[in-house]
Amino acid sequence: MKPTTPFGGKAQWHAQQRQLPPREKIRILIELQRREAESNRIRESLGRPAVAMKPWDTQA
């Protein structure tokens, strides 16, 4: 489906995300944090500045 506005696809994606159950939203957030932490380790190993963040403790 072709969006009718330049950001129609983005609006549709956000609408789909709003319909997700809370458990799925949290799962996505945790996965994104893991990816960001991995990216930070790579940046640091290359001597580049990393983004300051503290991922959620999900091991509890």
BALUMKOL-279471 format. One record per residue: x, z, y of N, C-alpha, C, O, CB in turn; chain; residue number from 1; residue in one letter. Coordinates in steps of 0.1 Angstrom, whole numbers, always signed. Glycine has a CB too. Layout:
REM residues N
+-------+-------+-------+-------+-------+-------+-------+-------+-------+-------+-------+-------+-------+-------+-------+---+-----+---+
|   n.u |   n.w |   n.v |  ca.u |  ca.w |  ca.v |   c.u |   c.w |   c.v |   o.u |   o.w |   o.v |  cb.u |  cb.w |  cb.v | c |   k | r |
+-------+-------+-------+-------+-------+-------+-------+-------+-------+-------+-------+-------+-------+-------+-------+---+-----+---+
|     X |     Z |     Y |     X |     Z |     Y |     X |     Z |     Y |     X |     Z |     Y |     X |     Z |     Y | A | NUM | a |
...
+-------+-------+-------+-------+-------+-------+-------+-------+-------+-------+-------+-------+-------+-------+-------+---+-----+---+
***
This chain:
REM residues 60
+-------+-------+-------+-------+-------+-------+-------+-------+-------+-------+-------+-------+-------+-------+-------+---+-----+---+
|   n.u |   n.w |   n.v |  ca.u |  ca.w |  ca.v |   c.u |   c.w |   c.v |   o.u |   o.w |   o.v |  cb.u |  cb.w |  cb.v | c |   k | r |
+-------+-------+-------+-------+-------+-------+-------+-------+-------+-------+-------+-------+-------+-------+-------+---+-----+---+
|    +8 |    +0 |   -12 |    +0 |    +0 |    +0 |    +9 |    +0 |   +12 |   +18 |    +9 |   +14 |   -10 |   +12 |    +0 | A |   1 | m |
|    +7 |    -9 |   +21 |   +15 |   -10 |   +34 |    +8 |    -2 |   +44 |    -4 |    -2 |   +47 |   +15 |   -25 |   +38 | A |   2 | k |
|   +17 |    +7 |   +51 |   +11 |   +16 |   +61 |    +7 |    +7 |   +73 |   +12 |    -3 |   +76 |   +22 |   +26 |   +66 | A |   3 | p |
|    -4 |   +12 |   +80 |    -9 |    +5 |   +91 |    -2 |    +9 |  +104 |    -3 |    +2 |  +114 |   -24 |    +8 |   +93 | A |   4 | t |
|    +5 |   +20 |  +104 |   +13 |   +24 |  +116 |   +27 |   +26 |  +112 |   +30 |   +27 |  +100 |    +7 |   +38 |  +122 | A |   5 | t |
|   +37 |   +26 |  +121 |   +51 |   +27 |  +118 |   +54 |   +39 |  +109 |   +63 |   +39 |  +101 |   +59 |   +27 |  +130 | A |   6 | p |
|   +47 |   +50 |  +111 |   +49 |   +62 |  +104 |   +38 |   +66 |   +94 |   +37 |   +77 |   +90 |   +51 |   +74 |  +114 | A |   7 | f |
|   +30 |   +56 |   +91 |   +19 |   +58 |   +81 |   +24 |   +63 |   +68 |   +17 |   +71 |   +62 |   +11 |   +45 |   +80 | A |   8 | g |
|   +35 |   +57 |   +63 |   +40 |   +62 |   +50 |   +44 |   +76 |   +50 |   +42 |   +84 |   +41 |   +52 |   +53 |   +46 | A |   9 | g |
|   +50 |   +80 |   +61 |   +55 |   +94 |   +63 |   +42 |  +104 |   +63 |   +42 |  +114 |   +57 |   +63 |   +96 |   +76 | A |  10 | k |
|   +32 |  +100 |   +71 |   +20 |  +108 |   +72 |   +14 |  +109 |   +58 |    +9 |  +120 |   +55 |   +10 |  +101 |   +82 | A |  11 | a |
|   +13 |   +98 |   +51 |    +8 |   +98 |   +37 |   +16 |  +108 |   +28 |   +10 |  +116 |   +21 |    +7 |   +84 |   +31 | A |  12 | q |
|   +29 |  +107 |   +29 |   +37 |  +116 |   +21 |   +35 |  +131 |   +24 |   +34 |  +139 |   +15 |   +52 |  +113 |   +23 | A |  13 | w |
|   +34 |  +134 |   +37 |   +31 |  +147 |   +41 |   +17 |  +152 |   +36 |   +16 |  +164 |   +32 |   +32 |  +149 |   +56 | A |  14 | h |
|    +8 |  +143 |   +37 |    -6 |  +147 |   +32 |    -5 |  +150 |   +17 |   -12 |  +159 |   +12 |   -16 |  +135 |   +34 | A |  15 | a |
|    +3 |  +142 |    +9 |    +4 |  +145 |    -5 |   +11 |  +158 |    -7 |    +7 |  +166 |   -16 |   +12 |  +133 |   -12 | A |  16 | q |
|   +21 |  +161 |    +1 |   +29 |  +174 |    -1 |   +19 |  +186 |    +2 |   +21 |  +196 |    -5 |   +41 |  +174 |    +8 | A |  17 | q |
|   +10 |  +184 |   +11 |    +1 |  +195 |   +15 |    -8 |  +199 |    +3 |   -13 |  +210 |    +2 |    -7 |  +192 |   +27 | A |  18 | r |
|   -11 |  +189 |    -6 |   -20 |  +191 |   -17 |   -13 |  +198 |   -29 |   -20 |  +202 |   -38 |   -25 |  +177 |   -21 | A |  19 | q |
|    +0 |  +199 |   -29 |    +7 |  +205 |   -40 |    +4 |  +220 |   -40 |    +2 |  +226 |   -30 |   +23 |  +203 |   -38 | A |  20 | l |
|    +4 |  +226 |   -52 |    +2 |  +240 |   -54 |   +15 |  +248 |   -49 |   +26 |  +242 |   -49 |    -1 |  +244 |   -69 | A |  21 | p |
|   +13 |  +260 |   -44 |   +24 |  +268 |   -39 |   +36 |  +268 |   -48 |   +47 |  +268 |   -43 |   +19 |  +282 |   -35 | A |  22 | p |
|   +34 |  +270 |   -61 |   +45 |  +271 |   -70 |   +54 |  +258 |   -70 |   +66 |  +259 |   -70 |   +39 |  +273 |   -85 | A |  23 | r |
|   +47 |  +247 |   -69 |   +55 |  +234 |   -68 |   +62 |  +233 |   -55 |   +74 |  +228 |   -55 |   +45 |  +222 |   -70 | A |  24 | e |
|   +56 |  +237 |   -44 |   +63 |  +237 |   -31 |   +76 |  +245 |   -32 |   +86 |  +241 |   -27 |   +54 |  +241 |   -20 | A |  25 | k |
|   +75 |  +257 |   -37 |   +86 |  +266 |   -38 |   +97 |  +260 |   -47 |  +109 |  +261 |   -44 |   +82 |  +280 |   -43 | A |  26 | i |
|   +93 |  +254 |   -58 |  +103 |  +247 |   -67 |  +110 |  +237 |   -60 |  +123 |  +235 |   -61 |   +95 |  +241 |   -79 | A |  27 | r |
|  +104 |  +229 |   -52 |  +110 |  +218 |   -44 |  +120 |  +224 |   -34 |  +131 |  +219 |   -32 |  +100 |  +209 |   -37 | A |  28 | i |
|  +116 |  +235 |   -27 |  +125 |  +241 |   -17 |  +137 |  +247 |   -24 |  +148 |  +245 |   -18 |  +117 |  +253 |   -10 | A |  29 | l |
|  +136 |  +253 |   -35 |  +147 |  +258 |   -42 |  +157 |  +247 |   -47 |  +169 |  +248 |   -46 |  +143 |  +267 |   -55 | A |  30 | i |
|  +151 |  +236 |   -51 |  +160 |  +225 |   -55 |  +167 |  +219 |   -43 |  +179 |  +216 |   -44 |  +151 |  +214 |   -62 | A |  31 | e |
|  +160 |  +218 |   -32 |  +167 |  +213 |   -20 |  +178 |  +223 |   -15 |  +189 |  +218 |   -11 |  +157 |  +212 |    -8 | A |  32 | l |
|  +176 |  +236 |   -17 |  +186 |  +245 |   -13 |  +198 |  +244 |   -23 |  +210 |  +244 |   -18 |  +181 |  +260 |   -14 | A |  33 | q |
|  +196 |  +242 |   -35 |  +207 |  +240 |   -45 |  +215 |  +227 |   -41 |  +227 |  +228 |   -41 |  +202 |  +238 |   -59 | A |  34 | r |
|  +208 |  +217 |   -38 |  +215 |  +204 |   -34 |  +224 |  +207 |   -21 |  +235 |  +202 |   -20 |  +205 |  +193 |   -31 | A |  35 | r |
|  +218 |  +214 |   -11 |  +225 |  +217 |    +1 |  +237 |  +225 |    -1 |  +248 |  +223 |    +4 |  +216 |  +224 |   +11 | A |  36 | e |
|  +236 |  +235 |   -10 |  +247 |  +244 |   -13 |  +258 |  +236 |   -20 |  +270 |  +237 |   -17 |  +243 |  +256 |   -23 | A |  37 | a |
|  +255 |  +226 |   -29 |  +264 |  +218 |   -35 |  +271 |  +209 |   -25 |  +283 |  +207 |   -26 |  +257 |  +209 |   -46 | A |  38 | e |
|  +263 |  +203 |   -16 |  +269 |  +195 |    -5 |  +279 |  +203 |    +3 |  +290 |  +198 |    +7 |  +258 |  +189 |    +4 | A |  39 | s |
|  +276 |  +215 |    +6 |  +285 |  +224 |   +14 |  +298 |  +226 |    +7 |  +308 |  +226 |   +13 |  +278 |  +237 |   +17 | A |  40 | n |
|  +297 |  +228 |    -7 |  +310 |  +230 |   -14 |  +318 |  +218 |   -14 |  +330 |  +218 |   -12 |  +307 |  +234 |   -29 | A |  41 | r |
|  +312 |  +206 |   -14 |  +319 |  +193 |   -14 |  +326 |  +192 |    +0 |  +337 |  +188 |    +2 |  +310 |  +181 |   -17 | A |  42 | i |
|  +318 |  +195 |   +11 |  +323 |  +194 |   +24 |  +335 |  +203 |   +26 |  +345 |  +199 |   +32 |  +312 |  +197 |   +35 | A |  43 | r |
|  +334 |  +215 |   +22 |  +345 |  +225 |   +23 |  +357 |  +220 |   +16 |  +368 |  +222 |   +21 |  +340 |  +239 |   +18 | A |  44 | e |
|  +355 |  +215 |    +4 |  +367 |  +210 |    -4 |  +374 |  +198 |    +3 |  +386 |  +196 |    +1 |  +363 |  +206 |   -18 | A |  45 | s |
|  +367 |  +191 |   +11 |  +372 |  +180 |   +18 |  +378 |  +184 |   +32 |  +382 |  +176 |   +40 |  +362 |  +168 |   +20 | A |  46 | l |
|  +376 |  +197 |   +35 |  +381 |  +202 |   +48 |  +371 |  +199 |   +60 |  +375 |  +199 |   +71 |  +394 |  +196 |   +51 | A |  47 | g |
|  +359 |  +196 |   +56 |  +349 |  +193 |   +67 |  +340 |  +205 |   +69 |  +339 |  +214 |   +60 |  +340 |  +181 |   +63 | A |  48 | r |
|  +335 |  +207 |   +81 |  +326 |  +219 |   +83 |  +314 |  +218 |   +75 |  +308 |  +208 |   +73 |  +323 |  +220 |   +98 | A |  49 | p |
|  +310 |  +230 |   +70 |  +298 |  +231 |   +62 |  +287 |  +237 |   +70 |  +289 |  +243 |   +80 |  +301 |  +240 |   +49 | A |  50 | a |
|  +275 |  +234 |   +66 |  +263 |  +240 |   +73 |  +261 |  +254 |   +68 |  +261 |  +257 |   +57 |  +250 |  +231 |   +70 | A |  51 | v |
|  +260 |  +263 |   +78 |  +258 |  +277 |   +75 |  +245 |  +280 |   +69 |  +235 |  +276 |   +75 |  +261 |  +286 |   +87 | A |  52 | a |
|  +244 |  +285 |   +57 |  +231 |  +288 |   +51 |  +234 |  +298 |   +40 |  +245 |  +300 |   +34 |  +225 |  +275 |   +45 | A |  53 | m |
|  +223 |  +306 |   +36 |  +223 |  +315 |   +25 |  +212 |  +311 |   +16 |  +200 |  +315 |   +19 |  +223 |  +330 |   +30 | A |  54 | k |
|  +214 |  +305 |    +5 |  +203 |  +301 |    -4 |  +196 |  +314 |    -9 |  +201 |  +324 |   -10 |  +208 |  +293 |   -16 | A |  55 | p |
|  +183 |  +312 |   -12 |  +175 |  +323 |   -18 |  +181 |  +327 |   -31 |  +187 |  +319 |   -39 |  +160 |  +318 |   -20 | A |  56 | w |
|  +180 |  +340 |   -34 |  +185 |  +345 |   -47 |  +173 |  +343 |   -57 |  +163 |  +350 |   -57 |  +188 |  +360 |   -46 | A |  57 | d |
|  +175 |  +333 |   -65 |  +164 |  +329 |   -75 |  +167 |  +334 |   -89 |  +160 |  +330 |   -98 |  +162 |  +314 |   -74 | A |  58 | t |
|  +178 |  +341 |   -91 |  +182 |  +346 |  -104 |  +175 |  +359 |  -108 |  +177 |  +363 |  -119 |  +196 |  +347 |  -105 | A |  59 | q |
|  +167 |  +365 |   -99 |  +160 |  +377 |  -102 |  +150 |  +376 |  -112 |  +143 |  +386 |  -116 |  +155 |  +383 |   -89 | A |  60 | a |
+-------+-------+-------+-------+-------+-------+-------+-------+-------+-------+-------+-------+-------+-------+-------+---+-----+---+
***
